[in-house]
């Protein structure tokens, strides 16, 4: 676990402690001097949560040694892969295999899917769900990427561009993020 992950976890824990104190689950006197107005308390909690989550996500993006390279899993239909990570980081890399879509779940962790060397011959769908975690998706340069996202204190960063060539396959990314994010790039 890196220093960024530990600091991010401390930020998230502090924000959740303050939220519990505001909801009168328990009371922390040493926390009261930081807050003045009710609207500023919620804004500060959201900001602290955001900073903590960004620190955790960036720690996995900056330190590739944390990722455990795993073999490509198969779903029930034999084509679409299904990957889930909890409290850690996993990496799945395609090396010339045919890609037929994926379901990616990141719960308090990070997941990297490298499709740069995958064979993508038709439109495919990637369904992504994150909760206090992140997904990094590396796509080949010869596909279009269409993103549909529902995010709560999180989001999707799409660094790809549309291809001008007709009949180019399209990756449809459907992302549901809660306190997490997805980064898509070449």
C-alpha positions in Angstrom: 0.0 0.0 0.0 1.5 3.3 -1.0 1.6 6.6 1.0 -1.1 8.1 -1.3 -3.5 5.2 -0.6 -3.0 5.6 3.1 -3.5 9.3 3.1 -6.6 8.9 0.8 -8.0 6.4 3.3 -7.4 8.8 6.2 -9.2 11.6 4.3 -12.2 9.3 3.6 -12.3 8.1 7.2 -12.2 11.6 8.5 -15.0 12.8 6.3 -17.2 9.8 7.3 -16.4 10.5 11.0 -17.6 14.1 10.6 -20.7 12.9 8.7 -21.5 10.4 11.5 -21.0 13.3 14.1 -23.4 15.5 12.1 -26.0 12.8 12.0 -25.7 12.4 15.8 -24.5 8.8 15.6 -21.7 9.9 18.0 -20.1 13.2 18.9 -16.5 14.3 18.5 -15.7 17.6 20.3 -12.3 18.0 18.6 -14.0 18.1 15.2 -16.4 21.0 15.9 -13.9 23.9 15.6 -13.4 23.1 11.9 -17.0 23.8 10.8 -19.1 26.9 11.0 -22.2 26.8 8.8 -24.3 23.7 7.9 -23.9 24.2 4.1 -20.2 24.5 4.5 -20.0 21.3 6.5 -21.6 19.3 3.6 -19.4 21.0 1.1 -16.3 20.3 3.1 -17.2 16.7 3.6 -17.8 16.3 -0.2 -14.4 18.0 -0.9 -12.5 15.8 1.6 -14.2 12.6 0.2 -13.2 13.7 -3.4 -9.6 14.4 -2.4 -9.4 11.0 -0.6 -10.8 9.2 -3.6 -8.6 11.0 -6.1 -5.5 10.1 -4.0 -6.4 6.4 -3.9 -7.2 6.3 -7.6 -4.0 8.2 -8.5 -1.9 5.9 -6.3 -3.0 2.9 -8.5 -2.4 4.8 -11.7 1.0 6.0 -10.8 2.4 2.8 -9.4 2.0 -0.1 -11.9 3.8 -2.5 -9.6 0.7 -2.7 -7.4 -1.3 -4.3 -10.1 -1.5 -8.0 -10.1 -1.6 -9.4 -13.7 -4.4 -11.9 -13.9 -5.4 -14.4 -16.7 -8.5 -13.3 -18.7 -11.6 -14.6 -17.0 -14.6 -15.9 -18.9 -18.2 -15.2 -18.1 -21.1 -17.7 -18.4 -21.7 -17.1 -22.1 -18.0 -18.0 -22.8 -17.3 -14.7 -24.6 -17.9 -11.7 -22.4 -15.3 -11.4 -19.6 -16.3 -10.5 -16.0 -13.7 -8.9 -13.7 -14.1 -7.8 -10.1 -11.6 -6.4 -7.7 -12.1 -5.6 -4.0 -9.4 -3.8 -1.9 -6.6 -4.2 -4.3 -5.5 -3.8 -7.9 -5.8 -6.2 -10.8 -4.6 -5.9 -14.4 -6.0 -7.8 -17.4 -4.1 -7.6 -20.7 -5.2 -8.8 -24.1 -2.4 -10.1 -26.3 -4.1 -10.8 -29.6 -7.3 -12.4 -28.2 -10.7 -11.5 -29.6 -12.6 -9.1 -27.4 -16.4 -9.7 -26.9 -17.3 -7.2 -24.2 -16.8 -7.0 -20.4 -18.3 -6.4 -17.0 -15.8 -4.6 -14.7 -16.5 -4.1 -11.0 -14.1 -2.1 -8.7 -15.0 -1.9 -5.0 -12.4 -0.1 -2.9 -9.7 -0.9 -5.4 -8.4 -0.4 -9.0 -8.8 -2.4 -12.2 -6.9 -2.0 -15.4 -8.1 -3.5 -18.7 -5.5 -3.2 -21.5 -7.2 -3.7 -24.9 -4.5 -2.1 -27.1 -3.5 -5.5 -28.6 -7.0 -7.0 -28.6 -8.9 -8.0 -31.8 -12.1 -5.9 -31.9 -14.0 -6.5 -35.2 -17.5 -5.4 -34.2 -19.3 -3.1 -31.7 -18.8 -4.2 -28.1 -20.1 -3.1 -24.7 -18.1 -2.6 -21.5 -20.3 -2.3 -18.4 -18.3 -0.7 -15.5 -19.4 -0.3 -11.8 -17.2 1.4 -9.3 -17.6 2.2 -5.6 -14.7 4.1 -4.0 -12.4 2.7 -6.7 -11.3 3.2 -10.2 -11.0 1.6 -13.6 -8.3 2.4 -16.2 -9.3 1.3 -19.7 -6.6 1.3 -22.4 -8.2 1.0 -25.9 -6.7 0.6 -29.3 -6.5 3.6 -31.6 -8.6 2.1 -34.3 -12.0 2.1 -32.4 -14.5 4.8 -31.5 -15.5 5.1 -27.9 -19.0 6.1 -26.8 -19.5 6.8 -23.0 -22.7 6.8 -21.0 -22.2 7.6 -17.4 -24.1 7.9 -14.1 -21.8 9.2 -11.4 -22.1 10.4 -7.9 -19.0 12.2 -6.7 -17.0 10.7 -9.5 -16.8 10.6 -13.2 -15.4 9.4 -16.5 -12.3 10.8 -18.2 -12.3 10.0 -21.9 -9.0 10.9 -23.6 -9.8 9.2 -26.9 -10.9 10.8 -30.2 -13.4 9.7 -32.8 -12.1 7.9 -35.9 -13.0 9.4 -39.3 -12.9 6.1 -41.0 -16.3 4.5 -41.8 -17.2 1.1 -40.5 -14.8 1.4 -37.5 -15.9 -0.7 -34.5 -17.3 1.1 -31.5 -16.8 0.4 -27.8 -19.9 1.4 -25.8 -18.8 2.2 -22.2 -21.6 2.2 -19.6 -20.2 3.5 -16.3 -21.9 3.7 -12.9 -19.6 5.4 -10.4 -20.2 6.1 -6.8 -17.2 7.9 -5.2 -15.1 6.5 -8.0 -14.0 7.0 -11.6 -13.0 5.6 -15.0 -10.1 6.8 -17.1 -10.2 5.8 -20.9 -7.1 6.4 -23.0 -5.0 5.0 -25.9 
